[in-house]
């Protein structure tokens, strides 16, 4: 990813903008979504909210929480593996109402990875605060 930046649009409204450069990705990648919740002054892994060693293309093509908003905010194609190329992300925003309501409120750390064998092909970590939506 190149020049990906958060932009503040309101008091608590941030969007993601930038350029994503994707190389040759294999069709047999595995997906990992690792989660940690802040407990006191540290983050504790939350295995009930993790995805480990799932077919990455299947997850990408069936996801309803993140991928539809990414596709609406970018020129990334709805294909997997994503073809080699340079893609633009403009004002990507994940709507809180579309997240599972069972996620406990608080500070979270999320890492998304695509792997093949023991090699990490893609990884992004972000921190978020989950708050009630009224």
C-alpha positions, 0 to 999 in steps of 0.5 A: 500500500502506498500513501494510504492515509486517514482523513478526518471528515467530522468529529468522529468520522474518518475515511481512508484514501490512497493508492494500493499496489497489488502484485501477483497473488496466488489463488490458494492464499489463506486468510487470517483476521486476528483480534485483540481487545483492550483490557486495562493497559494491554490488548488481549487476543479474542479468539472467538472473534478471529478467523484463522486459515480460511480460504482468502478468496472465499472470504473476500467474495462472500464477505458482507461487512467490509468488502462491499464498502471497499469495492464501492470506495475503490476501483478494486475489482470483485475478483479473487485473487485480485489482479495485479495492478494499482488501485485507488481508494477514495473515502472508504468508510465502514458503517458501524450499523453493518458490524455485528452487534455482538462485538463488545464495546471498547478499544480493539486492534485488528490485523488482516492477513493473506498468507501462503504457506508460512509467508505473509503476502498482505497484512494491515493492522488498525485500531478502532473504538467500538461504541454503541450506535443509537 
